[in-house]
Amino acid sequence: MQSSLPESDLPGPLESPAVTGAADPVQGVAGELKAVLWDMDGTLVDTEPYWIASESALVAEYGGQWSHQQAMALVGQSLWHSAGVLQEAGVALSKREIIDEMTARVIERIRVRLPWRPGARELLTDLREKQLRCALVTMSEAPLVREVVAALPAGTFEFTVTGDQVEQGKPHPEPYLRAIAHLAQSDPELGVENCIALEDSLPGVQSALSAGLLTIGIPHTVPLPEDPRRITWSTLQERYAEDLFLLKAQAGQ
């Protein structure tokens, strides 16, 4: 399956100093809504069970034990971090080899069945109709992301920021700052105040908040702790572009 996004549409290395620092976390950021930044695993697609099953199988193949608690601790983390934890659990491969093996196993599963999160595709369709820009900001790497993007209508996401394109993964703000900088290349007036982030995991929420984004948490595999800086939705079902416009307007009050 080939991606509908050519490599040239993916953001390259950033020279902006923004990737080395973060804005102060805020509960609401005033500004016209221009773009929505989506997490992928657990927010757009329900692939976390695939990652967890692959982790457990890989550790078992090397004679180790993998607990539910260990698996939950990796939800939303960068793959490089996760690979290090798997090494500690006994997987005798390099981090790069672990990432490649895990990604291949998850791709194999999604080619059989790609489980979408409730309401995600419907919201994406509405955002596109309202001409709101959408980008995917994920810690999964490009080979897996291409599979997911290719299952959506062409042009659904303007570009993707993937785990293999950043030096610091979530919960660091770099992935989101990179996405905002890329959006601003075609709209110099666009900034963090014009974007909303959608996330399901604590590392993802921390990344978005640290970048200064108005952030909606949609907890799924792991509950999100209470945090007044974050808006929480139980699901994306029956959520539309108008709901995001309303949140942005409320943030400016």
N, C-alpha and C positions, 0 to 999 in steps of 0.2 A: 504494500500500500504506500503510495507516494504522497507527500505533503502537498497541500494547495498553496503553501507559502514557500517561495524560492529562498535559497540561502541569502540572496542579496537583500531580502526584506527583513532579515534578522539584524538587530542592533549589534554593532561591533564594539570594540573596546572604547571605553569612555575616557576622555582626558579631563572631564569636568572634575573640579575638586569636590563636588558634592558627594561623590562616592566614598570619600574618606571621613565624612562627618554626617550627622543627622540633625534634623530639626527637632525642637523640643516637642514631645508628644502632646497632642491636643485632643480635646473631646470633639470639637467641631471646627471646621475651617471654612470661612466665608468665601464665596466666589461662585461664578457661573459654572455649572456642571458641564464638562466637555468630554470626559473620558471615564471609563470604568476599567479597573485593573483587576483581573481575575486570577486567583489561585487555581490550580488544576486538581491535584489529587485530594479527594475529599470534599471539594467545593464544586467543581464542574463534573467530575467523574468519581465514582465510588471505587477507586482502585486500591485503597488502603488494605482491604483484605488480601488482595493479590500480593502486595509488598510483604505483608506479614507472613503469608503462607510461604513465600519464596525465602524469606529470612529464616524461618523455622526449618525448612527443608535443607537449606545450605549449611546451617550450623550442624544439623543432624548428620549430614554427609561427612563432616569432619569430627564426628564423635562428641559433639558438644550438646549442651542443653539450652533451650531458648524459651523463656517464660513469657506469659502474656504481659507482665509488667515491663519487661525489657522491650517488647514490641511496641507497647503504648508510648514508651519514652522516646521512640524514634519518629513518631508521627509528626510530620511537618519539618523535620530537621534536614539539613543538607545531606546529600548522599555521601559526601566525603567524610562528614562526621559519623554517619551511620556505618560506613565501611570500617572505620576505626573501632567502633563498638563490636562489630561482627568479628574483627580480628581478635579482640579481647575474649570473645566467646569461643575461640578456637579455630576460626576459619583461616587456614594457612595459605592465603593468597594476598597479593598486594591490594592496596585500596582500589587502584584502577581496575584490577581484575575482578574484584568483588562488585564494583559498580557496574561493569559491563555484564557480568553474569546475572546480577539481579535485574537489570534493565531488560535483558533478553528474555528472562523468565516471565516478567510482567507483560512484555509485548506478546509473547506466545499466548498468554491468557486473554488479553484484550482482543486478539484476533479471533478468538472463539466467541467472546461476549464482552462488549464494552458497556458497562453499567453507568448510565447517566444519573446524576443527582436530580431529585425531583424539582421540577421548575426551572432548571438551569438553561436548557435549550430554549424554552419559551421566553425567558427573560432576555436571552441573547437575541432572539428574533425581534423582540420589541425594541431593544436598544438600537438595533440596526435600523429598524423602521423610523426611529426617532433621530437617526443620524448621530448617535453618540458613539464616539470612538471606543473600541475595546482592544485591550492587549492582555496577553496571558503571561503571568509572572509566576514561574514554578521552579522548584528545585529538581524536578525530573530533568533528564538530559534530552538533547534534541531528537535522538532516534525514537524515543517513546512519544515525545510531544508531537512529532510529525504524524504518528499513527492516529492520535486523538484529533488533531486539527483536520486531518484528511477526512474524518467522519462527519465533519460539519460543512455547511454550505461555504463555498469559496468566499473569502473576504470577511468571514465572521470575526476573526482576529486580525487586526492590522499588522501585528508582529508578535513575536514571543521573546521573552527573556527566560533563558533556561539555566539550569544549575551549572552547566559546563561553560557558561559565558561570564560568570562572575568570579571574583576572587574571594569574596565573603558571602556565604549563603545565609538564608534566613536562620536565625532571627536578626541578623545584621540588616540595616536599611538599604544596602547597596542594590539588591535586585529591584526594589521599587524606585529608587533614585535613578537607576539606569533607564527604567521604563519611562519615567517622567521626562528625562533629558531627551530621549528618543522622540517622544511625542512633541516636544518643544521645537524640534528641528524643522517641522513644517508649520508650527504655530508658535512663534516666539513669545506670544502673550500667554501661553498656557503654562501653568505652574502647579505646584502641589495643591493649591487651593481650588483647582478646577477638576480634581479627580476624587474618586471614591474607590476604596479597595474592598474586595470580597474575599474572606478567608475563613477556614474552618479550624485551624490549629493554633495553639499558643505561639510557637515560633513564627508562624506567618503573621499573626496579629501583631506581635512585637515588632516584626520587620516593618509592617505598614505604619504602625503608630510612630516608630522611631524615625520614619521618613517624613512624618508630619501629616499623614493622610487621614482624612475622615474614613473610619474603618468599620465595616460591618462584619461581625463574627457570626457564622452559621455553624455552630458546633455539630460534630457528627461522631467520629470514632472516639474522641476523647473530649470530655466536658471542658469548657472554658471557665477559668476562675472569674469571679466578679471583678469588673474593671469599669469605673465610670467613664473612662476615656473612649470606650468602645460601645457601639450600638450592637445589639444582639437580635438576630432573627432566628426562629426555630427552623425555618425552611425557606427555600426560594419559591415554593409553590404559591401561586396567586400574587406574585410580586412583579411589578412592572416598572418601566422607566419612570412613570409618574411618582412612584414611591421614592426613588432616588432623587428626583428633582425636589420633592418635598423635604427630604432630609437635608439637602444642601441649603434650601431656603431657611430651614430652622436653624442650621448652623450659623447663619449670618445674622440671626436676630439677637 
